Amino acid sequence: MISDYNKLSGLQKVAILFSVLGESLALNLVKSLDKTEVRKIRAAMRDVENVAFSVKKQVMEEFYFSFVSEKFQGNEESDEPKKPFAFLDDLTDEQIIAMLITESPRVIAISIAQLSAEKRMKVLSRIGEEEKGQVLLSIGNLNDVPLEAVVQIANKLQKKAKQLPKTVAFSRGGGKDLADILGSMDPEEEEMFMTNLEQENPELAEEVKKYRITFETIFEIFPDNLLRDLMNAVDLDTVAMALKGMDQLISDRVIGVLPKKKQAMYEPVAGAVPKRDVDNARKSIVQSAKQMESDGAFKLEDLLGGETVE
């Protein structure tokens, strides 16, 4: 039995790869081989029929994603193939956790299999015990995952990673910290993430909502006294920009809680304005609301529970 990876020749490694993947699939991945090279590989395959599992694993780790990456990159030219999961190297531990938290055990398993042992443990430490068992079981069965599926998963996660904020503070706080992460995203990205979360993990989505303040929910849950304090904490131009495009009843309510002097000075924003300006103004008000909560002006759980005190 072949048990020493370091003693393998390049030809033997390729032969082992072909025996694991099957010649047909391997040839589809390695199309540059000529007939003579293929014959040599076939001959070498007969000499590597009895190989230790650990050696096969090392061979696959060396070649697996290098072959897949050619298809993953499409027509991009590169002197050295880029591994499909190379983007994980550019993410912090917290970003990886935030990206994977709503994924299936199989996707988590495939992803953390690309990480160092230390990073794997950090991700696993944030997963519930039941799901952790499913992830570990999936890691043990990764040989059954088709190469095409691995590429698709890598592509999906890379797109998802681009939606994450550049810095993610993710502690063991669960829904609260995830709500903070969402609050730092652009509104459209935040809404898309919440929609996915509600479909994939309804329980976690409900937990996040307990700590999530959005511009729209401010008008649903804030009593007039809190709304007045919030709008007084923000400059009038920001209030006007944030109300651009909102329902007139909401605008009237906001103006109504302002002091008489500010009411007289208030002017709605006229004409078309960049959406980013409106989003930034609304985000500024949301941040002020979060600061009020941090200062003890209210407890979000109380407001969501429907009990308020004037």
JOHU-V24611 format. One record per backbone hydrogen bond with DSSP energy under -0.5 kcal/mol. CO is the residue of the C=O (numbers start at 0). NH is the residue of the N-H. Records with the same first field share a line. If there is no record, write none. Layout:
CO->NH + NH
//
This chain:
0->2
1->51
2->4
3->6
4->7
8->12
9->13
10->14
11->15
12->16
13->17
14->18
15->19
16->20
17->21
21->25
22->26
23->27
24->28
25->29
28->30
29->32
33->37
34->38
35->39
36->40
37->41
38->42
39->43
40->44
41->45
42->45 + 46
43->46 + 47
44->47
45->48
48->50
49->1
51->55
52->56
53->57
54->58
55->59
56->60
57->61
58->62
59->63
62->66
63->67
64->68
65->69
66->69 + 70
67->70 + 71
68->72
70->73
72->75
80->82
82->85
84->87
85->88
86->89
87->90
91->95
92->96
93->97
94->98
95->99
96->100
99->102
103->107
104->108
105->109
106->110
107->111
108->112
110->113
111->114
115->119
116->120
117->121
118->122
119->123
120->124
122->125
123->126
127->131
128->132
129->133
130->134
131->135
132->136
133->137
134->138
135->139
137->140
138->141
140->143
141->144
143->145
145->149
146->150
147->151
148->152
149->153
150->154
151->155
152->156
153->157
154->158
155->159
156->160
157->161
159->162
160->163
167->169
168->170
170->173
172->175
173->177
174->178
175->179
176->180
177->181
178->182
179->183
180->183
181->184
185->189
186->190
187->191
188->192
189->193
190->194
191->195
192->196
193->197
194->198
195->199
196->200
200->204
201->205
202->206
203->207
204->208
205->209
206->209
207->210 + 211
210->212
211->213
213->217
214->218
215->218 + 219
216->220
217->221
222->226
223->227
224->228
225->229
226->230
227->231
228->232
229->232
230->233
234->238
235->239
236->240
237->241
238->242
239->268
240->243
242->245
246->249 + 250
247->251
248->252
249->253
250->254
251->255
252->256
253->256 + 257
254->257
258->262
259->263
260->264
261->265
273->276 + 277
274->278
275->279
276->280
277->281
278->282
279->283
280->284
281->285
282->286
283->287
284->288
285->289
286->290
287->291
288->292
289->293
290->294
291->296
292->295
298->301 + 302
299->303
300->304
301->306
302->305
305->307
//
